[in-house]
Amino acid sequence: MTLDEFVKAFAAEFDDTPEETFKPETHYRELDEWGSLVALSIISMVDDEMDKRVTGADLRNCTTIEELYNLVESK
């Protein structure tokens, strides 16, 4: 999965935030819609679509979507 594909998949987990809001440099934890349910959806998406495991701590330790993508790719 490329970074652009990851950003699109990441954005798809949000119901109310416009897709154009999501860029590699987006600080996802600052989004109004960010919360524990979205975090669980992101963890599930990474597991299902990339066959990799991330934790809640991984999500807390990353700031941007690109940082999270790079972390996932390194696993």
MARGU-655711 format. One record per residue: residue number from 1; residue in three letters; x, y, z of N, C-alpha, C, CB in turn. Coordinates in Angstrom, 3 decimals, decimal comma. Glycine has a CB too. Example, Ala and Ser with C-alpha at 12.3 -4.5 7.8 and 13.67 -1.06 7.14 Angstrom:
# MARGU-655711
<pt pos="1" code="ALA" n_east="13,190" n_north="-5,690" n_up="7,800" ca_east="12,300" ca_north="-4,500" ca_up="7,800" c_east="13,200" c_north="-3,300" c_up="7,800" cb_east="11,308" cb_north="-4,473" cb_up="9,046"/>
<pt pos="2" code="SER" n_east="12,850" n_north="-2,250" n_up="7,080" ca_east="13,670" ca_north="-1,060" ca_up="7,140" c_east="12,900" c_north="0,030" c_up="7,870" cb_east="14,084" cb_north="-0,598" cb_up="5,725"/>
END
This chain:
# MARGU-655711
<pt pos="1" code="MET" n_east="0,859" n_north="-1,183" n_up="0,000" ca_east="0,000" ca_north="0,000" ca_up="0,000" c_east="0,902" c_north="1,242" c_up="0,000" cb_east="-0,976" cb_north="0,000" cb_up="1,244"/>
<pt pos="2" code="THR" n_east="0,612" n_north="2,160" n_up="-0,888" ca_east="1,372" ca_north="3,409" ca_up="-0,955" c_east="0,885" c_north="4,380" c_up="0,116" cb_east="1,249" cb_north="4,049" cb_up="-2,358"/>
<pt pos="3" code="LEU" n_east="1,634" n_north="5,437" n_up="0,323" ca_east="1,223" ca_north="6,468" ca_up="1,282" c_east="-0,111" c_north="7,081" c_up="0,870" cb_east="2,301" cb_north="7,567" cb_up="1,395"/>
<pt pos="4" code="ASP" n_east="-0,289" n_north="7,374" n_up="-0,417" ca_east="-1,563" ca_north="7,951" ca_up="-0,883" c_east="-2,730" c_north="7,009" c_up="-0,627" cb_east="-1,485" cb_north="8,280" cb_up="-2,378"/>
<pt pos="5" code="GLU" n_east="-2,533" n_north="5,724" n_up="-0,875" ca_east="-3,581" ca_north="4,739" ca_up="-0,616" c_east="-3,890" c_north="4,662" c_up="0,879" cb_east="-3,163" cb_north="3,353" cb_up="-1,147"/>
<pt pos="6" code="PHE" n_east="-2,843" n_north="4,744" n_up="1,698" ca_east="-3,025" ca_north="4,711" ca_up="3,149" c_east="-3,824" c_north="5,920" c_up="3,617" cb_east="-1,665" cb_north="4,664" cb_up="3,863"/>
<pt pos="7" code="VAL" n_east="-3,512" n_north="7,089" n_up="3,081" ca_east="-4,250" ca_north="8,304" ca_up="3,451" c_east="-5,730" c_north="8,155" c_up="3,083" cb_east="-3,639" cb_north="9,553" cb_up="2,749"/>
<pt pos="8" code="LYS" n_east="-6,016" n_north="7,611" n_up="1,909" ca_east="-7,419" ca_north="7,398" ca_up="1,489" c_east="-8,121" c_north="6,394" c_up="2,406" cb_east="-7,476" cb_north="6,899" cb_up="0,021"/>
<pt pos="9" code="ALA" n_east="-7,455" n_north="5,291" n_up="2,734" ca_east="-8,037" ca_north="4,285" ca_up="3,623" c_east="-8,243" c_north="4,865" c_up="5,024" cb_east="-7,133" cb_north="3,034" cb_up="3,688"/>
<pt pos="10" code="PHE" n_east="-7,280" n_north="5,661" n_up="5,478" ca_east="-7,384" ca_north="6,325" ca_up="6,777" c_east="-8,609" c_north="7,235" c_up="6,790" cb_east="-6,097" cb_north="7,136" cb_up="7,090"/>
<pt pos="11" code="ALA" n_east="-8,752" n_north="8,042" n_up="5,753" ca_east="-9,870" ca_north="8,975" ca_up="5,652" c_east="-11,214" c_north="8,256" c_up="5,625" cb_east="-9,721" cb_north="9,833" cb_up="4,410"/>
<pt pos="12" code="ALA" n_east="-11,243" n_north="7,080" n_up="5,029" ca_east="-12,495" ca_north="6,319" ca_up="4,909" c_east="-13,038" c_north="5,878" c_up="6,270" cb_east="-12,277" cb_north="5,094" cb_up="4,025"/>
<pt pos="13" code="GLU" n_east="-12,188" n_north="5,876" n_up="7,288" ca_east="-12,626" ca_north="5,473" ca_up="8,628" c_east="-13,356" c_north="6,595" c_up="9,362" cb_east="-11,430" cb_north="5,022" cb_up="9,450"/>
<pt pos="14" code="PHE" n_east="-13,357" n_north="7,780" n_up="8,798" ca_east="-14,033" ca_north="8,937" ca_up="9,398" c_east="-15,347" c_north="9,164" c_up="8,666" cb_east="-13,133" cb_north="10,220" cb_up="9,339"/>
<pt pos="15" code="ASP" n_east="-16,418" n_north="9,384" n_up="9,429" ca_east="-17,741" ca_north="9,572" ca_up="8,829" c_east="-18,035" c_north="11,024" c_up="8,468" cb_east="-18,801" cb_north="9,069" cb_up="9,771"/>
<pt pos="16" code="ASP" n_east="-17,599" n_north="11,962" n_up="9,296" ca_east="-18,042" ca_north="13,346" ca_up="9,159" c_east="-16,958" c_north="14,322" c_up="8,693" cb_east="-18,582" cb_north="13,811" cb_up="10,460"/>
<pt pos="17" code="THR" n_east="-15,712" n_north="13,863" n_up="8,658" ca_east="-14,618" ca_north="14,756" ca_up="8,267" c_east="-14,412" c_north="14,664" c_up="6,758" cb_east="-13,302" cb_north="14,399" cb_up="9,028"/>
<pt pos="18" code="PRO" n_east="-14,424" n_north="15,788" n_up="6,040" ca_east="-14,269" ca_north="15,748" ca_up="4,579" c_east="-12,947" c_north="15,099" c_up="4,157" cb_east="-14,352" cb_north="17,164" cb_up="4,004"/>
<pt pos="19" code="GLU" n_east="-12,990" n_north="14,299" n_up="3,100" ca_east="-11,807" ca_north="13,568" ca_up="2,644" c_east="-10,641" c_north="14,497" c_up="2,315" cb_east="-12,152" cb_north="12,734" cb_up="1,426"/>
<pt pos="20" code="GLU" n_east="-10,945" n_north="15,689" n_up="1,795" ca_east="-9,863" ca_north="16,603" ca_up="1,422" c_east="-9,099" c_north="17,135" c_up="2,648" cb_east="-10,430" cb_north="17,774" cb_up="0,620"/>
<pt pos="21" code="THR" n_east="-9,615" n_north="16,897" n_up="3,848" ca_east="-8,926" ca_north="17,266" ca_up="5,084" c_east="-7,666" c_north="16,425" c_up="5,282" cb_east="-9,864" cb_north="17,102" cb_up="6,288"/>
<pt pos="22" code="PHE" n_east="-7,677" n_north="15,218" n_up="4,729" ca_east="-6,625" ca_north="14,243" ca_up="5,006" c_east="-5,471" c_north="14,349" c_up="4,018" cb_east="-7,195" cb_north="12,841" cb_up="4,978"/>
<pt pos="23" code="LYS" n_east="-4,301" n_north="14,637" n_up="4,570" ca_east="-3,052" ca_north="14,715" ca_up="3,817" c_east="-2,003" c_north="13,951" c_up="4,625" cb_east="-2,611" cb_north="16,221" cb_up="3,557"/>
<pt pos="24" code="PRO" n_east="-0,879" n_north="13,597" n_up="4,032" ca_east="0,150" ca_north="12,902" ca_up="4,819" c_east="0,560" c_north="13,673" c_up="6,076" cb_east="1,376" cb_north="12,655" cb_up="3,957"/>
<pt pos="25" code="GLU" n_east="0,544" n_north="15,006" n_up="5,998" ca_east="0,988" ca_north="15,819" ca_up="7,135" c_east="-0,127" c_north="16,163" c_up="8,121" cb_east="1,604" cb_north="17,089" cb_up="6,631"/>
<pt pos="26" code="THR" n_east="-1,333" n_north="15,628" n_up="7,925" ca_east="-2,452" ca_north="15,894" ca_up="8,825" c_east="-2,172" c_north="15,348" c_up="10,221" cb_east="-3,742" cb_north="15,281" cb_up="8,269"/>
<pt pos="27" code="HIS" n_east="-2,379" n_north="16,194" n_up="11,227" ca_east="-2,261" ca_north="15,786" ca_up="12,631" c_east="-3,611" c_north="15,185" c_up="13,032" cb_east="-1,861" cb_north="17,011" cb_up="13,573"/>
<pt pos="28" code="TYR" n_east="-3,713" n_north="13,870" n_up="12,877" ca_east="-5,021" ca_north="13,220" ca_up="12,983" c_east="-5,642" c_north="13,293" c_up="14,372" cb_east="-4,898" cb_north="11,792" cb_up="12,582"/>
<pt pos="29" code="ARG" n_east="-4,850" n_north="13,337" n_up="15,419" ca_east="-5,429" ca_north="13,382" ca_up="16,766" c_east="-6,034" c_north="14,743" c_up="17,081" cb_east="-4,371" cb_north="13,039" cb_up="17,803"/>
<pt pos="30" code="GLU" n_east="-5,777" n_north="15,746" n_up="16,242" ca_east="-6,361" ca_north="17,076" ca_up="16,432" c_east="-7,707" c_north="17,227" c_up="15,723" cb_east="-5,399" cb_north="18,140" cb_up="15,933"/>
<pt pos="31" code="LEU" n_east="-8,100" n_north="16,235" n_up="14,943" ca_east="-9,378" ca_north="16,298" ca_up="14,238" c_east="-10,527" c_north="16,155" c_up="15,234" cb_east="-9,460" cb_north="15,198" cb_up="13,151"/>
<pt pos="32" code="ASP" n_east="-11,599" n_north="16,905" n_up="15,020" ca_east="-12,749" ca_north="16,873" ca_up="15,927" c_east="-13,317" c_north="15,471" c_up="16,075" cb_east="-13,833" cb_north="17,814" cb_up="15,434"/>
<pt pos="33" code="GLU" n_east="-13,309" n_north="14,718" n_up="15,001" ca_east="-13,938" ca_north="13,395" ca_up="15,004" c_east="-13,060" c_north="12,308" c_up="15,646" cb_east="-14,277" cb_north="12,994" cb_up="13,583"/>
<pt pos="34" code="TRP" n_east="-11,779" n_north="12,614" n_up="15,887" ca_east="-10,865" ca_north="11,620" ca_up="16,446" c_east="-11,328" c_north="11,193" c_up="17,841" cb_east="-9,426" cb_north="12,181" cb_up="16,505"/>
<pt pos="35" code="GLY" n_east="-11,329" n_north="9,895" n_up="18,074" ca_east="-11,686" ca_north="9,351" ca_up="19,379" c_east="-11,370" c_north="7,873" c_up="19,407" cb_east="-13,174" cb_north="9,596" cb_up="19,697"/>
<pt pos="36" code="SER" n_east="-11,759" n_north="7,229" n_up="20,473" ca_east="-11,398" ca_north="5,824" ca_up="20,656" c_east="-12,018" c_north="4,908" c_up="19,596" cb_east="-11,822" cb_north="5,363" cb_up="22,033"/>
<pt pos="37" code="LEU" n_east="-13,232" n_north="5,203" n_up="19,169" ca_east="-13,858" ca_north="4,345" ca_up="18,151" c_east="-13,153" c_north="4,470" c_up="16,805" cb_east="-15,343" cb_north="4,700" cb_up="17,994"/>
<pt pos="38" code="VAL" n_east="-12,774" n_north="5,678" n_up="16,436" ca_east="-12,033" ca_north="5,871" ca_up="15,185" c_east="-10,662" c_north="5,203" c_up="15,307" cb_east="-11,880" cb_north="7,395" cb_up="14,851"/>
<pt pos="39" code="ALA" n_east="-10,035" n_north="5,325" n_up="16,466" ca_east="-8,733" ca_north="4,684" ca_up="16,683" c_east="-8,842" c_north="3,173" c_up="16,487" cb_east="-8,198" cb_north="5,002" cb_up="18,099"/>
<pt pos="40" code="LEU" n_east="-9,883" n_north="2,571" n_up="17,043" ca_east="-10,087" ca_north="1,130" ca_up="16,855" c_east="-10,321" c_north="0,795" c_up="15,386" cb_east="-11,272" cb_north="0,641" cb_up="17,699"/>
<pt pos="41" code="SER" n_east="-11,036" n_north="1,655" n_up="14,683" ca_east="-11,262" ca_north="1,445" ca_up="13,250" c_east="-9,952" c_north="1,499" c_up="12,470" cb_east="-12,240" cb_north="2,494" cb_up="12,705"/>
<pt pos="42" code="ILE" n_east="-9,057" n_north="2,408" n_up="12,843" ca_east="-7,754" ca_north="2,524" ca_up="12,178" c_east="-6,927" c_north="1,273" c_up="12,448" cb_east="-6,995" cb_north="3,791" cb_up="12,661"/>
<pt pos="43" code="ILE" n_east="-6,924" n_north="0,819" n_up="13,701" ca_east="-6,198" ca_north="-0,412" ca_up="14,051" c_east="-6,720" c_north="-1,580" c_up="13,226" cb_east="-6,335" cb_north="-0,723" cb_up="15,565"/>
<pt pos="44" code="SER" n_east="-8,029" n_north="-1,689" n_up="13,103" ca_east="-8,650" ca_north="-2,760" ca_up="12,329" c_east="-8,319" c_north="-2,641" c_up="10,843" cb_east="-10,162" cb_north="-2,747" cb_up="12,529"/>
<pt pos="45" code="MET" n_east="-8,354" n_north="-1,429" n_up="10,309" ca_east="-8,039" ca_north="-1,200" ca_up="8,891" c_east="-6,613" c_north="-1,628" c_up="8,585" cb_east="-8,237" cb_north="0,283" cb_up="8,520"/>
<pt pos="46" code="VAL" n_east="-5,673" n_north="-1,248" n_up="9,450" ca_east="-4,268" ca_north="-1,623" ca_up="9,244" c_east="-4,131" c_north="-3,141" c_up="9,271" cb_east="-3,356" cb_north="-0,978" cb_up="10,325"/>
<pt pos="47" code="ASP" n_east="-4,806" n_north="-3,781" n_up="10,206" ca_east="-4,764" ca_north="-5,238" ca_up="10,317" c_east="-5,346" c_north="-5,896" c_up="9,070" cb_east="-5,529" cb_north="-5,702" cb_up="11,565"/>
<pt pos="48" code="ASP" n_east="-6,517" n_north="-5,449" n_up="8,641" ca_east="-7,215" ca_north="-6,068" ca_up="7,509" c_east="-6,553" c_north="-5,787" c_up="6,170" cb_east="-8,636" cb_north="-5,590" cb_up="7,465"/>
<pt pos="49" code="GLU" n_east="-6,171" n_north="-4,537" n_up="5,932" ca_east="-5,697" ca_north="-4,149" ca_up="4,604" c_east="-4,190" c_north="-4,262" c_up="4,423" cb_east="-6,114" cb_north="-2,752" cb_up="4,320"/>
<pt pos="50" code="MET" n_east="-3,447" n_north="-4,235" n_up="5,533" ca_east="-1,982" ca_north="-4,266" ca_up="5,417" c_east="-1,375" c_north="-5,481" c_up="6,104" cb_east="-1,383" cb_north="-2,999" cb_up="6,006"/>
<pt pos="51" code="ASP" n_east="-2,219" n_north="-6,243" n_up="6,806" ca_east="-1,773" ca_north="-7,427" ca_up="7,533" c_east="-0,637" c_north="-7,101" c_up="8,504" cb_east="-1,326" cb_north="-8,504" cb_up="6,553"/>
<pt pos="52" code="LYS" n_east="-0,762" n_north="-5,963" n_up="9,168" ca_east="0,222" ca_north="-5,524" ca_up="10,169" c_east="-0,537" c_north="-5,170" c_up="11,439" cb_east="1,073" cb_north="-4,293" cb_up="9,653"/>
<pt pos="53" code="ARG" n_east="0,176" n_north="-5,112" n_up="12,545" ca_east="-0,445" ca_north="-4,816" ca_up="13,832" c_east="0,046" c_north="-3,464" c_up="14,353" cb_east="-0,139" cb_north="-5,935" cb_up="14,855"/>
<pt pos="54" code="VAL" n_east="-0,899" n_north="-2,630" n_up="14,752" ca_east="-0,563" ca_north="-1,402" ca_up="15,470" c_east="-1,370" c_north="-1,386" c_up="16,760" cb_east="-0,852" cb_north="-0,122" cb_up="14,600"/>
<pt pos="55" code="THR" n_east="-0,870" n_north="-0,665" n_up="17,726" ca_east="-1,527" ca_north="-0,579" ca_up="19,027" c_east="-2,027" c_north="0,837" c_up="19,270" cb_east="-0,570" cb_north="-1,009" cb_up="20,151"/>
<pt pos="56" code="GLY" n_east="-2,814" n_north="0,983" n_up="20,298" ca_east="-3,241" ca_north="2,314" ca_up="20,701" c_east="-2,047" c_north="3,192" c_up="21,043" cb_east="-4,189" cb_north="2,229" cb_up="21,889"/>
<pt pos="57" code="ALA" n_east="-1,023" n_north="2,588" n_up="21,654" ca_east="0,199" ca_north="3,345" ca_up="21,978" c_east="0,872" c_north="3,835" c_up="20,703" cb_east="1,184" cb_north="2,477" cb_up="22,798"/>
<pt pos="58" code="ASP" n_east="0,881" n_north="3,006" n_up="19,642" ca_east="1,448" ca_north="3,436" ca_up="18,360" c_east="0,707" c_north="4,671" c_up="17,854" cb_east="1,375" cb_north="2,291" cb_up="17,312"/>
<pt pos="59" code="LEU" n_east="-0,618" n_north="4,652" n_up="17,939" ca_east="-1,417" ca_north="5,788" ca_up="17,476" c_east="-1,124" c_north="7,037" c_up="18,305" cb_east="-2,915" cb_north="5,451" cb_up="17,542"/>
<pt pos="60" code="ARG" n_east="-0,928" n_north="6,872" n_up="19,606" ca_east="-0,628" ca_north="8,012" ca_up="20,472" c_east="0,776" c_north="8,554" c_up="20,216" cb_east="-0,774" cb_north="7,614" cb_up="21,941"/>
<pt pos="61" code="ASN" n_east="1,704" n_north="7,685" n_up="19,834" ca_east="3,095" ca_north="8,095" ca_up="19,643" c_east="3,344" c_north="8,771" c_up="18,298" cb_east="3,997" cb_north="6,899" cb_up="19,773"/>
<pt pos="62" code="CYS" n_east="2,454" n_north="8,605" n_up="17,355" ca_east="2,585" ca_north="9,246" ca_up="16,046" c_east="1,772" c_north="10,535" c_up="16,045" cb_east="2,116" cb_north="8,293" cb_up="14,901"/>
<pt pos="63" code="THR" n_east="2,223" n_north="11,474" n_up="15,245" ca_east="1,537" ca_north="12,761" ca_up="15,161" c_east="0,765" c_north="12,893" c_up="13,856" cb_east="2,537" cb_north="13,906" cb_up="15,293"/>
<pt pos="64" code="THR" n_east="1,405" n_north="12,504" n_up="12,747" ca_east="0,784" ca_north="12,679" ca_up="11,436" c_east="0,436" c_north="11,328" c_up="10,818" cb_east="1,716" cb_north="13,467" cb_up="10,501"/>
<pt pos="65" code="ILE" n_east="-0,384" n_north="11,378" n_up="9,794" ca_east="-0,746" ca_north="10,158" ca_up="9,073" c_east="0,506" c_north="9,531" c_up="8,457" cb_east="-1,803" cb_north="10,459" cb_up="7,975"/>
<pt pos="66" code="GLU" n_east="1,399" n_north="10,361" n_up="7,931" ca_east="2,625" ca_north="9,841" ca_up="7,327" c_east="3,511" c_north="9,142" c_up="8,357" cb_east="3,401" cb_north="10,971" cb_up="6,658"/>
<pt pos="67" code="GLU" n_east="3,610" n_north="9,693" n_up="9,561" ca_east="4,386" ca_north="9,036" ca_up="10,620" c_east="3,803" c_north="7,662" c_up="10,934" cb_east="4,414" cb_north="9,906" cb_up="11,896"/>
<pt pos="68" code="LEU" n_east="2,483" n_north="7,586" n_up="11,018" ca_east="1,836" ca_north="6,304" ca_up="11,285" c_east="2,095" c_north="5,331" c_up="10,147" cb_east="0,327" cb_north="6,491" cb_up="11,490"/>
<pt pos="69" code="TYR" n_east="1,974" n_north="5,801" n_up="8,925" ca_east="2,246" ca_north="4,954" ca_up="7,753" c_east="3,678" c_north="4,405" c_up="7,812" cb_east="2,031" cb_north="5,758" cb_up="6,435"/>
<pt pos="70" code="ASN" n_east="4,633" n_north="5,265" n_up="8,103" ca_east="6,031" ca_north="4,825" ca_up="8,164" c_east="6,242" c_north="3,800" c_up="9,282" cb_east="6,961" cb_north="6,032" cb_up="8,376"/>
<pt pos="71" code="LEU" n_east="5,571" n_north="3,993" n_up="10,405" ca_east="5,647" ca_north="3,029" ca_up="11,502" c_east="5,083" c_north="1,681" c_up="11,068" cb_east="4,890" cb_north="3,552" cb_up="12,737"/>
<pt pos="72" code="VAL" n_east="3,914" n_north="1,701" n_up="10,443" ca_east="3,287" ca_north="0,464" ca_up="9,977" c_east="4,191" c_north="-0,241" c_up="8,976" cb_east="1,912" cb_north="0,754" cb_up="9,344"/>
<pt pos="73" code="GLU" n_east="4,744" n_north="0,506" n_up="8,046" ca_east="5,622" ca_north="-0,083" ca_up="7,029" c_east="6,882" c_north="-0,695" c_up="7,647" cb_east="6,014" cb_north="0,976" cb_up="5,997"/>
<pt pos="74" code="SER" n_east="7,317" n_north="-0,169" n_up="8,782" ca_east="8,537" ca_north="-0,680" ca_up="9,423" c_east="8,301" c_north="-1,964" c_up="10,207" cb_east="9,111" cb_north="0,370" cb_up="10,346"/>
<pt pos="75" code="LYS" n_east="7,049" n_north="-2,333" n_up="10,422" ca_east="6,732" ca_north="-3,533" ca_up="11,214" c_east="6,838" c_north="-4,793" c_up="10,390" cb_east="5,338" cb_north="-3,431" cb_up="11,804"/>
END
